[in-house]
Amino acid sequence: MSYGANLSDQFWRAADYVDRILKGEKPGDLPVQAPTKYELVINLKTAKALGLTVPQSLLARADEVIE
C-alpha cells in the first residue's frame, strides 16, 4: 500500500518552474509548493502473499488497486 503525491502532477509543476526560470525569474524567488494531488495505491497480490486482508471500504477509496 502506498499513499503519496501524484507523480504526473509533480512533473507538471516542475515544468512550470523550469518555464519560469527560463523566462528570467530567479529560482530563489519562486515559492515552495506542496503537492495538491495525492493517491492511494493498494497491491492485493503482495497483501495476499503477506497474509493480509484489506477491507472493502479501503479498496473502495483507493485510486488504484493492483491485482
mmCIF file of the N, C-alpha and C atoms, coordinates in Angstrom:
data_MODEL
# 
_entry.id   MODEL 
# 
loop_
_atom_site.group_PDB 
_atom_site.id 
_atom_site.type_symbol 
_atom_site.label_atom_id 
_atom_site.label_alt_id 
_atom_site.label_comp_id 
_atom_site.label_asym_id 
_atom_site.label_entity_id 
_atom_site.label_seq_id 
_atom_site.pdbx_PDB_ins_code 
_atom_site.Cartn_x 
_atom_site.Cartn_y 
_atom_site.Cartn_z 
_atom_site.occupancy 
_atom_site.B_iso_or_equiv 
_atom_site.pdbx_formal_charge 
_atom_site.auth_seq_id 
_atom_site.auth_comp_id 
_atom_site.auth_asym_id 
_atom_site.auth_atom_id 
_atom_site.pdbx_PDB_model_num 
ATOM 1   N N  . MET A 1 1  ? 0.843   -1.153  0.000   1.00 0.00 ? 1  MET A N  1 
ATOM 2   C CA . MET A 1 1  ? 0.000   0.000   0.000   1.00 0.00 ? 1  MET A CA 1 
ATOM 3   C C  . MET A 1 1  ? 0.901   1.233   0.000   1.00 0.00 ? 1  MET A C  1 
ATOM 4   N N  . SER A 1 2  ? 0.492   2.220   -0.767  1.00 0.00 ? 2  SER A N  1 
ATOM 5   C CA . SER A 1 2  ? 1.261   3.444   -0.873  1.00 0.00 ? 2  SER A CA 1 
ATOM 6   C C  . SER A 1 2  ? 0.310   4.629   -0.909  1.00 0.00 ? 2  SER A C  1 
ATOM 7   N N  . TYR A 1 3  ? 0.651   5.670   -0.168  1.00 0.00 ? 3  TYR A N  1 
ATOM 8   C CA . TYR A 1 3  ? -0.105  6.914   -0.196  1.00 0.00 ? 3  TYR A CA 1 
ATOM 9   C C  . TYR A 1 3  ? 0.906   8.025   -0.386  1.00 0.00 ? 3  TYR A C  1 
ATOM 10  N N  . GLY A 1 4  ? 0.820   8.714   -1.517  1.00 0.00 ? 4  GLY A N  1 
ATOM 11  C CA . GLY A 1 4  ? 1.801   9.751   -1.785  1.00 0.00 ? 4  GLY A CA 1 
ATOM 12  C C  . GLY A 1 4  ? 1.352   10.689  -2.881  1.00 0.00 ? 4  GLY A C  1 
ATOM 13  N N  . ALA A 1 5  ? 2.226   11.622  -3.187  1.00 0.00 ? 5  ALA A N  1 
ATOM 14  C CA . ALA A 1 5  ? 1.938   12.632  -4.202  1.00 0.00 ? 5  ALA A CA 1 
ATOM 15  C C  . ALA A 1 5  ? 1.808   11.989  -5.579  1.00 0.00 ? 5  ALA A C  1 
ATOM 16  N N  . ASN A 1 6  ? 0.929   12.520  -6.379  1.00 0.00 ? 6  ASN A N  1 
ATOM 17  C CA . ASN A 1 6  ? 0.726   12.074  -7.751  1.00 0.00 ? 6  ASN A CA 1 
ATOM 18  C C  . ASN A 1 6  ? 1.929   12.532  -8.572  1.00 0.00 ? 6  ASN A C  1 
ATOM 19  N N  . LEU A 1 7  ? 2.658   11.579  -9.150  1.00 0.00 ? 7  LEU A N  1 
ATOM 20  C CA . LEU A 1 7  ? 3.900   11.910  -9.859  1.00 0.00 ? 7  LEU A CA 1 
ATOM 21  C C  . LEU A 1 7  ? 3.678   12.740  -11.115 1.00 0.00 ? 7  LEU A C  1 
ATOM 22  N N  . SER A 1 8  ? 2.633   12.456  -11.866 1.00 0.00 ? 8  SER A N  1 
ATOM 23  C CA . SER A 1 8  ? 2.417   13.234  -13.094 1.00 0.00 ? 8  SER A CA 1 
ATOM 24  C C  . SER A 1 8  ? 2.124   14.696  -12.752 1.00 0.00 ? 8  SER A C  1 
ATOM 25  N N  . ASP A 1 9  ? 1.430   14.934  -11.652 1.00 0.00 ? 9  ASP A N  1 
ATOM 26  C CA . ASP A 1 9  ? 1.186   16.307  -11.211 1.00 0.00 ? 9  ASP A CA 1 
ATOM 27  C C  . ASP A 1 9  ? 2.497   16.982  -10.826 1.00 0.00 ? 9  ASP A C  1 
ATOM 28  N N  . GLN A 1 10 ? 3.389   16.249  -10.181 1.00 0.00 ? 10 GLN A N  1 
ATOM 29  C CA . GLN A 1 10 ? 4.689   16.795  -9.797  1.00 0.00 ? 10 GLN A CA 1 
ATOM 30  C C  . GLN A 1 10 ? 5.528   17.163  -11.022 1.00 0.00 ? 10 GLN A C  1 
ATOM 31  N N  . PHE A 1 11 ? 5.463   16.340  -12.069 1.00 0.00 ? 11 PHE A N  1 
ATOM 32  C CA . PHE A 1 11 ? 6.210   16.654  -13.297 1.00 0.00 ? 11 PHE A CA 1 
ATOM 33  C C  . PHE A 1 11 ? 5.686   17.933  -13.944 1.00 0.00 ? 11 PHE A C  1 
ATOM 34  N N  . TRP A 1 12 ? 4.354   18.120  -13.931 1.00 0.00 ? 12 TRP A N  1 
ATOM 35  C CA . TRP A 1 12 ? 3.789   19.352  -14.485 1.00 0.00 ? 12 TRP A CA 1 
ATOM 36  C C  . TRP A 1 12 ? 4.259   20.565  -13.698 1.00 0.00 ? 12 TRP A C  1 
ATOM 37  N N  . ARG A 1 13 ? 4.312   20.433  -12.377 1.00 0.00 ? 13 ARG A N  1 
ATOM 38  C CA . ARG A 1 13 ? 4.774   21.540  -11.541 1.00 0.00 ? 13 ARG A CA 1 
ATOM 39  C C  . ARG A 1 13 ? 6.258   21.844  -11.811 1.00 0.00 ? 13 ARG A C  1 
ATOM 40  N N  . ALA A 1 14 ? 7.061   20.811  -11.990 1.00 0.00 ? 14 ALA A N  1 
ATOM 41  C CA . ALA A 1 14 ? 8.482   21.006  -12.283 1.00 0.00 ? 14 ALA A CA 1 
ATOM 42  C C  . ALA A 1 14 ? 8.651   21.724  -13.615 1.00 0.00 ? 14 ALA A C  1 
ATOM 43  N N  . ALA A 1 15 ? 7.850   21.356  -14.597 1.00 0.00 ? 15 ALA A N  1 
ATOM 44  C CA . ALA A 1 15 ? 7.925   22.014  -15.911 1.00 0.00 ? 15 ALA A CA 1 
ATOM 45  C C  . ALA A 1 15 ? 7.560   23.488  -15.788 1.00 0.00 ? 15 ALA A C  1 
ATOM 46  N N  . ASP A 1 16 ? 6.599   23.796  -14.936 1.00 0.00 ? 16 ASP A N  1 
ATOM 47  C CA . ASP A 1 16 ? 6.214   25.192  -14.713 1.00 0.00 ? 16 ASP A CA 1 
ATOM 48  C C  . ASP A 1 16 ? 7.378   25.972  -14.099 1.00 0.00 ? 16 ASP A C  1 
ATOM 49  N N  . TYR A 1 17 ? 8.071   25.366  -13.142 1.00 0.00 ? 17 TYR A N  1 
ATOM 50  C CA . TYR A 1 17 ? 9.240   26.019  -12.538 1.00 0.00 ? 17 TYR A CA 1 
ATOM 51  C C  . TYR A 1 17 ? 10.320  26.273  -13.576 1.00 0.00 ? 17 TYR A C  1 
ATOM 52  N N  . VAL A 1 18 ? 10.615  25.294  -14.410 1.00 0.00 ? 18 VAL A N  1 
ATOM 53  C CA . VAL A 1 18 ? 11.642  25.450  -15.454 1.00 0.00 ? 18 VAL A CA 1 
ATOM 54  C C  . VAL A 1 18 ? 11.247  26.575  -16.400 1.00 0.00 ? 18 VAL A C  1 
ATOM 55  N N  . ASP A 1 19 ? 9.982   26.619  -16.792 1.00 0.00 ? 19 ASP A N  1 
ATOM 56  C CA . ASP A 1 19 ? 9.500   27.661  -17.686 1.00 0.00 ? 19 ASP A CA 1 
ATOM 57  C C  . ASP A 1 19 ? 9.700   29.044  -17.077 1.00 0.00 ? 19 ASP A C  1 
ATOM 58  N N  . ARG A 1 20 ? 9.361   29.171  -15.812 1.00 0.00 ? 20 ARG A N  1 
ATOM 59  C CA . ARG A 1 20 ? 9.502   30.463  -15.146 1.00 0.00 ? 20 ARG A CA 1 
ATOM 60  C C  . ARG A 1 20 ? 10.970  30.879  -15.018 1.00 0.00 ? 20 ARG A C  1 
ATOM 61  N N  . ILE A 1 21 ? 11.844  29.926  -14.755 1.00 0.00 ? 21 ILE A N  1 
ATOM 62  C CA . ILE A 1 21 ? 13.279  30.232  -14.651 1.00 0.00 ? 21 ILE A CA 1 
ATOM 63  C C  . ILE A 1 21 ? 13.837  30.647  -16.006 1.00 0.00 ? 21 ILE A C  1 
ATOM 64  N N  . LEU A 1 22 ? 13.434  29.930  -17.062 1.00 0.00 ? 22 LEU A N  1 
ATOM 65  C CA . LEU A 1 22 ? 13.913  30.274  -18.402 1.00 0.00 ? 22 LEU A CA 1 
ATOM 66  C C  . LEU A 1 22 ? 13.392  31.630  -18.869 1.00 0.00 ? 22 LEU A C  1 
ATOM 67  N N  . LYS A 1 23 ? 12.280  32.069  -18.300 1.00 0.00 ? 23 LYS A N  1 
ATOM 68  C CA . LYS A 1 23 ? 11.741  33.386  -18.648 1.00 0.00 ? 23 LYS A CA 1 
ATOM 69  C C  . LYS A 1 23 ? 12.370  34.502  -17.822 1.00 0.00 ? 23 LYS A C  1 
ATOM 70  N N  . GLY A 1 24 ? 13.314  34.140  -16.915 1.00 0.00 ? 24 GLY A N  1 
ATOM 71  C CA . GLY A 1 24 ? 14.076  35.162  -16.211 1.00 0.00 ? 24 GLY A CA 1 
ATOM 72  C C  . GLY A 1 24 ? 13.843  35.274  -14.713 1.00 0.00 ? 24 GLY A C  1 
ATOM 73  N N  . GLU A 1 25 ? 12.921  34.532  -14.153 1.00 0.00 ? 25 GLU A N  1 
ATOM 74  C CA . GLU A 1 25 ? 12.716  34.623  -12.711 1.00 0.00 ? 25 GLU A CA 1 
ATOM 75  C C  . GLU A 1 25 ? 13.873  33.952  -11.981 1.00 0.00 ? 25 GLU A C  1 
ATOM 76  N N  . LYS A 1 26 ? 14.200  34.481  -10.832 1.00 0.00 ? 26 LYS A N  1 
ATOM 77  C CA . LYS A 1 26 ? 15.272  33.909  -10.028 1.00 0.00 ? 26 LYS A CA 1 
ATOM 78  C C  . LYS A 1 26 ? 14.732  32.691  -9.269  1.00 0.00 ? 26 LYS A C  1 
ATOM 79  N N  . PRO A 1 27 ? 15.450  31.582  -9.277  1.00 0.00 ? 27 PRO A N  1 
ATOM 80  C CA . PRO A 1 27 ? 14.989  30.378  -8.563  1.00 0.00 ? 27 PRO A CA 1 
ATOM 81  C C  . PRO A 1 27 ? 14.709  30.634  -7.086  1.00 0.00 ? 27 PRO A C  1 
ATOM 82  N N  . GLY A 1 28 ? 15.474  31.507  -6.455  1.00 0.00 ? 28 GLY A N  1 
ATOM 83  C CA . GLY A 1 28 ? 15.267  31.810  -5.041  1.00 0.00 ? 28 GLY A CA 1 
ATOM 84  C C  . GLY A 1 28 ? 13.987  32.573  -4.766  1.00 0.00 ? 28 GLY A C  1 
ATOM 85  N N  . ASP A 1 29 ? 13.426  33.200  -5.805  1.00 0.00 ? 29 ASP A N  1 
ATOM 86  C CA . ASP A 1 29 ? 12.190  33.963  -5.632  1.00 0.00 ? 29 ASP A CA 1 
ATOM 87  C C  . ASP A 1 29 ? 10.934  33.116  -5.855  1.00 0.00 ? 29 ASP A C  1 
ATOM 88  N N  . LEU A 1 30 ? 11.110  31.916  -6.366  1.00 0.00 ? 30 LEU A N  1 
ATOM 89  C CA . LEU A 1 30 ? 9.950   31.060  -6.636  1.00 0.00 ? 30 LEU A CA 1 
ATOM 90  C C  . LEU A 1 30 ? 9.425   30.452  -5.335  1.00 0.00 ? 30 LEU A C  1 
ATOM 91  N N  . PRO A 1 31 ? 8.119   30.378  -5.194  1.00 0.00 ? 31 PRO A N  1 
ATOM 92  C CA . PRO A 1 31 ? 7.548   29.825  -3.965  1.00 0.00 ? 31 PRO A CA 1 
ATOM 93  C C  . PRO A 1 31 ? 7.702   28.303  -3.907  1.00 0.00 ? 31 PRO A C  1 
ATOM 94  N N  . VAL A 1 32 ? 7.796   27.795  -2.694  1.00 0.00 ? 32 VAL A N  1 
ATOM 95  C CA . VAL A 1 32 ? 7.804   26.349  -2.498  1.00 0.00 ? 32 VAL A CA 1 
ATOM 96  C C  . VAL A 1 32 ? 6.352   25.895  -2.525  1.00 0.00 ? 32 VAL A C  1 
ATOM 97  N N  . GLN A 1 33 ? 6.065   24.873  -3.313  1.00 0.00 ? 33 GLN A N  1 
ATOM 98  C CA . GLN A 1 33 ? 4.693   24.397  -3.442  1.00 0.00 ? 33 GLN A CA 1 
ATOM 99  C C  . GLN A 1 33 ? 4.578   22.971  -2.942  1.00 0.00 ? 33 GLN A C  1 
ATOM 100 N N  . ALA A 1 34 ? 3.585   22.737  -2.130  1.00 0.00 ? 34 ALA A N  1 
ATOM 101 C CA . ALA A 1 34 ? 3.298   21.382  -1.654  1.00 0.00 ? 34 ALA A CA 1 
ATOM 102 C C  . ALA A 1 34 ? 2.429   20.682  -2.694  1.00 0.00 ? 34 ALA A C  1 
ATOM 103 N N  . PRO A 1 35 ? 2.519   19.374  -2.768  1.00 0.00 ? 35 PRO A N  1 
ATOM 104 C CA . PRO A 1 35 ? 1.654   18.642  -3.706  1.00 0.00 ? 35 PRO A CA 1 
ATOM 105 C C  . PRO A 1 35 ? 0.183   18.908  -3.409  1.00 0.00 ? 35 PRO A C  1 
ATOM 106 N N  . THR A 1 36 ? -0.619  18.914  -4.462  1.00 0.00 ? 36 THR A N  1 
ATOM 107 C CA . THR A 1 36 ? -2.057  19.130  -4.287  1.00 0.00 ? 36 THR A CA 1 
ATOM 108 C C  . THR A 1 36 ? -2.854  17.861  -4.546  1.00 0.00 ? 36 THR A C  1 
ATOM 109 N N  . LYS A 1 37 ? -2.260  16.913  -5.244  1.00 0.00 ? 37 LYS A N  1 
ATOM 110 C CA . LYS A 1 37 ? -2.941  15.660  -5.537  1.00 0.00 ? 37 LYS A CA 1 
ATOM 111 C C  . LYS A 1 37 ? -2.182  14.507  -4.896  1.00 0.00 ? 37 LYS A C  1 
ATOM 112 N N  . TYR A 1 38 ? -2.906  13.709  -4.144  1.00 0.00 ? 38 TYR A N  1 
ATOM 113 C CA . TYR A 1 38 ? -2.333  12.516  -3.521  1.00 0.00 ? 38 TYR A CA 1 
ATOM 114 C C  . TYR A 1 38 ? -3.111  11.310  -4.025  1.00 0.00 ? 38 TYR A C  1 
ATOM 115 N N  . GLU A 1 39 ? -2.454  10.144  -4.033  1.00 0.00 ? 39 GLU A N  1 
ATOM 116 C CA . GLU A 1 39 ? -3.148  8.944   -4.482  1.00 0.00 ? 39 GLU A CA 1 
ATOM 117 C C  . GLU A 1 39 ? -2.825  7.764   -3.568  1.00 0.00 ? 39 GLU A C  1 
ATOM 118 N N  . LEU A 1 40 ? -3.810  6.897   -3.434  1.00 0.00 ? 40 LEU A N  1 
ATOM 119 C CA . LEU A 1 40 ? -3.682  5.687   -2.636  1.00 0.00 ? 40 LEU A CA 1 
ATOM 120 C C  . LEU A 1 40 ? -3.647  4.497   -3.592  1.00 0.00 ? 40 LEU A C  1 
ATOM 121 N N  . VAL A 1 41 ? -2.588  3.707   -3.508  1.00 0.00 ? 41 VAL A N  1 
ATOM 122 C CA . VAL A 1 41 ? -2.427  2.527   -4.356  1.00 0.00 ? 41 VAL A CA 1 
ATOM 123 C C  . VAL A 1 41 ? -2.299  1.307   -3.454  1.00 0.00 ? 41 VAL A C  1 
ATOM 124 N N  . ILE A 1 42 ? -3.072  0.277   -3.742  1.00 0.00 ? 42 ILE A N  1 
ATOM 125 C CA . ILE A 1 42 ? -3.040  -0.947  -2.945  1.00 0.00 ? 42 ILE A CA 1 
ATOM 126 C C  . ILE A 1 42 ? -2.680  -2.113  -3.850  1.00 0.00 ? 42 ILE A C  1 
ATOM 127 N N  . ASN A 1 43 ? -1.692  -2.891  -3.432  1.00 0.00 ? 43 ASN A N  1 
ATOM 128 C CA . ASN A 1 43 ? -1.256  -4.065  -4.174  1.00 0.00 ? 43 ASN A CA 1 
ATOM 129 C C  . ASN A 1 43 ? -1.828  -5.301  -3.477  1.00 0.00 ? 43 ASN A C  1 
ATOM 130 N N  . LEU A 1 44 ? -2.895  -5.857  -4.047  1.00 0.00 ? 44 LEU A N  1 
ATOM 131 C CA . LEU A 1 44 ? -3.561  -7.007  -3.436  1.00 0.00 ? 44 LEU A CA 1 
ATOM 132 C C  . LEU A 1 44 ? -2.717  -8.274  -3.517  1.00 0.00 ? 44 LEU A C  1 
ATOM 133 N N  . LYS A 1 45 ? -1.924  -8.405  -4.561  1.00 0.00 ? 45 LYS A N  1 
ATOM 134 C CA . LYS A 1 45 ? -1.082  -9.589  -4.710  1.00 0.00 ? 45 LYS A CA 1 
ATOM 135 C C  . LYS A 1 45 ? -0.076  -9.672  -3.558  1.00 0.00 ? 45 LYS A C  1 
ATOM 136 N N  . THR A 1 46 ? 0.544   -8.549  -3.246  1.00 0.00 ? 46 THR A N  1 
ATOM 137 C CA . THR A 1 46 ? 1.505   -8.516  -2.147  1.00 0.00 ? 46 THR A CA 1 
ATOM 138 C C  . THR A 1 46 ? 0.794   -8.709  -0.804  1.00 0.00 ? 46 THR A C  1 
ATOM 139 N N  . ALA A 1 47 ? -0.371  -8.097  -0.648  1.00 0.00 ? 47 ALA A N  1 
ATOM 140 C CA . ALA A 1 47 ? -1.133  -8.263  0.592   1.00 0.00 ? 47 ALA A CA 1 
ATOM 141 C C  . ALA A 1 47 ? -1.474  -9.732  0.815   1.00 0.00 ? 47 ALA A C  1 
ATOM 142 N N  . LYS A 1 48 ? -1.874  -10.399 -0.246  1.00 0.00 ? 48 LYS A N  1 
ATOM 143 C CA . LYS A 1 48 ? -2.206  -11.829 -0.137  1.00 0.00 ? 48 LYS A CA 1 
ATOM 144 C C  . LYS A 1 48 ? -0.961  -12.642 0.221   1.00 0.00 ? 48 LYS A C  1 
ATOM 145 N N  . ALA A 1 49 ? 0.179   -12.317 -0.394  1.00 0.00 ? 49 ALA A N  1 
ATOM 146 C CA . ALA A 1 49 ? 1.418   -13.038 -0.110  1.00 0.00 ? 49 ALA A CA 1 
ATOM 147 C C  . ALA A 1 49 ? 1.850   -12.859 1.346   1.00 0.00 ? 49 ALA A C  1 
ATOM 148 N N  . LEU A 1 50 ? 1.506   -11.716 1.942   1.00 0.00 ? 50 LEU A N  1 
ATOM 149 C CA . LEU A 1 50 ? 1.841   -11.454 3.336   1.00 0.00 ? 50 LEU A CA 1 
ATOM 150 C C  . LEU A 1 50 ? 0.767   -11.953 4.303   1.00 0.00 ? 50 LEU A C  1 
ATOM 151 N N  . GLY A 1 51 ? -0.315  -12.471 3.739   1.00 0.00 ? 51 GLY A N  1 
ATOM 152 C CA . GLY A 1 51 ? -1.394  -12.981 4.574   1.00 0.00 ? 51 GLY A CA 1 
ATOM 153 C C  . GLY A 1 51 ? -2.278  -11.895 5.153   1.00 0.00 ? 51 GLY A C  1 
ATOM 154 N N  . LEU A 1 52 ? -2.342  -10.751 4.483   1.00 0.00 ? 52 LEU A N  1 
ATOM 155 C CA . LEU A 1 52 ? -3.149  -9.627  4.959   1.00 0.00 ? 52 LEU A CA 1 
ATOM 156 C C  . LEU A 1 52 ? -4.489  -9.571  4.246   1.00 0.00 ? 52 LEU A C  1 
ATOM 157 N N  . THR A 1 53 ? -5.504  -9.136  4.948   1.00 0.00 ? 53 THR A N  1 
ATOM 158 C CA . THR A 1 53 ? -6.819  -8.917  4.365   1.00 0.00 ? 53 THR A CA 1 
ATOM 159 C C  . THR A 1 53 ? -7.077  -7.422  4.330   1.00 0.00 ? 53 THR A C  1 
ATOM 160 N N  . VAL A 1 54 ? -7.382  -6.903  3.162   1.00 0.00 ? 54 VAL A N  1 
ATOM 161 C CA . VAL A 1 54 ? -7.640  -5.471  3.001   1.00 0.00 ? 54 VAL A CA 1 
ATOM 162 C C  . VAL A 1 54 ? -9.150  -5.261  3.016   1.00 0.00 ? 54 VAL A C  1 
ATOM 163 N N  . PRO A 1 55 ? -9.652  -4.418  3.917   1.00 0.00 ? 55 PRO A N  1 
ATOM 164 C CA . PRO A 1 55 ? -11.097 -4.183  3.999   1.00 0.00 ? 55 PRO A CA 1 
ATOM 165 C C  . PRO A 1 55 ? -11.653 -3.585  2.698   1.00 0.00 ? 55 PRO A C  1 
ATOM 166 N N  . GLN A 1 56 ? -12.880 -3.947  2.385   1.00 0.00 ? 56 GLN A N  1 
ATOM 167 C CA . GLN A 1 56 ? -13.533 -3.442  1.165   1.00 0.00 ? 56 GLN A CA 1 
ATOM 168 C C  . GLN A 1 56 ? -13.666 -1.925  1.208   1.00 0.00 ? 56 GLN A C  1 
ATOM 169 N N  . SER A 1 57 ? -13.872 -1.353  2.383   1.00 0.00 ? 57 SER A N  1 
ATOM 170 C CA . SER A 1 57 ? -14.016 0.101   2.484   1.00 0.00 ? 57 SER A CA 1 
ATOM 171 C C  . SER A 1 57 ? -12.719 0.813   2.061   1.00 0.00 ? 57 SER A C  1 
ATOM 172 N N  . LEU A 1 58 ? -11.589 0.203   2.371   1.00 0.00 ? 58 LEU A N  1 
ATOM 173 C CA . LEU A 1 58 ? -10.307 0.778   1.957   1.00 0.00 ? 58 LEU A CA 1 
ATOM 174 C C  . LEU A 1 58 ? -10.086 0.598   0.457   1.00 0.00 ? 58 LEU A C  1 
ATOM 175 N N  . LEU A 1 59 ? -10.465 -0.552  -0.068  1.00 0.00 ? 59 LEU A N  1 
ATOM 176 C CA . LEU A 1 59 ? -10.341 -0.796  -1.516  1.00 0.00 ? 59 LEU A CA 1 
ATOM 177 C C  . LEU A 1 59 ? -11.209 0.188   -2.303  1.00 0.00 ? 59 LEU A C  1 
ATOM 178 N N  . ALA A 1 60 ? -12.387 0.523   -1.758  1.00 0.00 ? 60 ALA A N  1 
ATOM 179 C CA . ALA A 1 60 ? -13.284 1.452   -2.450  1.00 0.00 ? 60 ALA A CA 1 
ATOM 180 C C  . ALA A 1 60 ? -12.692 2.850   -2.512  1.00 0.00 ? 60 ALA A C  1 
ATOM 181 N N  . ARG A 1 61 ? -11.875 3.213   -1.547  1.00 0.00 ? 61 ARG A N  1 
ATOM 182 C CA . ARG A 1 61 ? -11.275 4.552   -1.507  1.00 0.00 ? 61 ARG A CA 1 
ATOM 183 C C  . ARG A 1 61 ? -9.987  4.660   -2.321  1.00 0.00 ? 61 ARG A C  1 
ATOM 184 N N  . ALA A 1 62 ? -9.411  3.530   -2.684  1.00 0.00 ? 62 ALA A N  1 
ATOM 185 C CA . ALA A 1 62 ? -8.118  3.526   -3.391  1.00 0.00 ? 62 ALA A CA 1 
ATOM 186 C C  . ALA A 1 62 ? -8.264  4.120   -4.791  1.00 0.00 ? 62 ALA A C  1 
ATOM 187 N N  . ASP A 1 63 ? -7.232  4.839   -5.207  1.00 0.00 ? 63 ASP A N  1 
ATOM 188 C CA . ASP A 1 63 ? -7.198  5.383   -6.576  1.00 0.00 ? 63 ASP A CA 1 
ATOM 189 C C  . ASP A 1 63 ? -6.811  4.290   -7.563  1.00 0.00 ? 63 ASP A C  1 
ATOM 190 N N  . GLU A 1 64 ? -5.990  3.335   -7.111  1.00 0.00 ? 64 GLU A N  1 
ATOM 191 C CA . GLU A 1 64 ? -5.558  2.232   -7.968  1.00 0.00 ? 64 GLU A CA 1 
ATOM 192 C C  . GLU A 1 64 ? -5.419  0.979   -7.120  1.00 0.00 ? 64 GLU A C  1 
ATOM 193 N N  . VAL A 1 65 ? -5.925  -0.138  -7.655  1.00 0.00 ? 65 VAL A N  1 
ATOM 194 C CA . VAL A 1 65 ? -5.791  -1.424  -6.992  1.00 0.00 ? 65 VAL A CA 1 
ATOM 195 C C  . VAL A 1 65 ? -5.061  -2.352  -7.947  1.00 0.00 ? 65 VAL A C  1 
ATOM 196 N N  . ILE A 1 66 ? -3.909  -2.861  -7.512  1.00 0.00 ? 66 ILE A N  1 
ATOM 197 C CA . ILE A 1 66 ? -3.110  -3.788  -8.327  1.00 0.00 ? 66 ILE A CA 1 
ATOM 198 C C  . ILE A 1 66 ? -3.485  -5.188  -7.900  1.00 0.00 ? 66 ILE A C  1 
ATOM 199 N N  . GLU A 1 67 ? -3.973  -5.963  -8.867  1.00 0.00 ? 67 GLU A N  1 
ATOM 200 C CA . GLU A 1 67 ? -4.392  -7.320  -8.543  1.00 0.00 ? 67 GLU A CA 1 
ATOM 201 C C  . GLU A 1 67 ? -3.340  -8.268  -8.912  1.00 0.00 ? 67 GLU A C  1 
# 
